[in-house]
Amino acid sequence: MLRLGAVTDSVWDEDFFDCENSPELLRRHFGWVERHEAVTQAMWETRETAQRFLDAFAEMIGPLTAPEGPYPLEATRRNCVLVAERSV
């Protein structure tokens, strides 16, 4: 299986406030912090369908090229949702 990151790794070359370090950082300013995992999956049957998907992001981050294969191409995206409450 080919990682979708093979397409996007070069675009996101900065350090981010991420799911791993963000709860600790938020606890400096909030009394209560909760992290929820958010997982999505997608699959493209052909390179052409993957390319059409990537073309939708061209205005935002520039042109991307779908990998040669193998297809179907599966991608899993792991994010998180953070909920925080300020102490009174």
N, C-alpha and C positions, 0 to 999 in steps of 0.2 A: 504494500500500500504506500502511496506517495503522499507525503505531508503537504497540505495546502501552504504551509509555511515556506515551502520551496519557492512559492510564487511571491509571498509577501515579506519574507525576512529582511530583504534589502530595503524595503520601504520604511519599516519601523525600527530604526537603528538607535532610538533614544531610550533612556530609562524611563519607566512609567510608574505611577502610583498603581500598584497591581493588587491582585487578590491575595497574594501572599503577605505583603508588607503593610497593606492599607489598614487592617484592623488595629495593629499596634500603633500606627501613626495617628489614627483617629482617637484612640484611647487617651492620647495626650490632651485632647480638647473636649471629649465627650465622656459622660459618666457611664454610658452603656453602648456597646457596639455589638452588632450581630451580623454574621456573614452567611449568605445563602448561595449555594452553588447553582449556576445556570448553565446547562449543557445543551448545545444544539448540534444536530448532524445534518449533513447534506450529501447528495451523491449526484454526479454528472455521468451520464451514460457514454458521452462522446466528448472529444476535445472541442468540437464546435459548440456544444452546449455550455461547457466550462468557459470557453472564450466569451460567449454572449453574456454570461454572468459577470465575468471580470470587466468587460467593456462598460458595464453600468457604473464602475467606480473611476473611470478615466478622468472625469472632471474634478473629482475630489483628490485623487492621489497620483494621477498620471497613468499612462498606459501600462497594462500588465499583460503578460503572455501566458496562456495556459500551457502546462507542461505537456511534453510529448506523450506521456502515458506511464504506466498502463491504465486503461479504462476498463470498467467504470472507475472513476476517481471518487473516493470517499473522504470527507473532511469532518472532523469533530472540533467544535469550538467550545472551550471552557472559559466561562466568565463567572463573575459573582455579582450579587446585589448586596450592598451594604446598607444597614439600617442603624442609625445612631440617634441617641437622645442626649441632649445636653443636661448636665446636672444643674439643679436649681440651688 
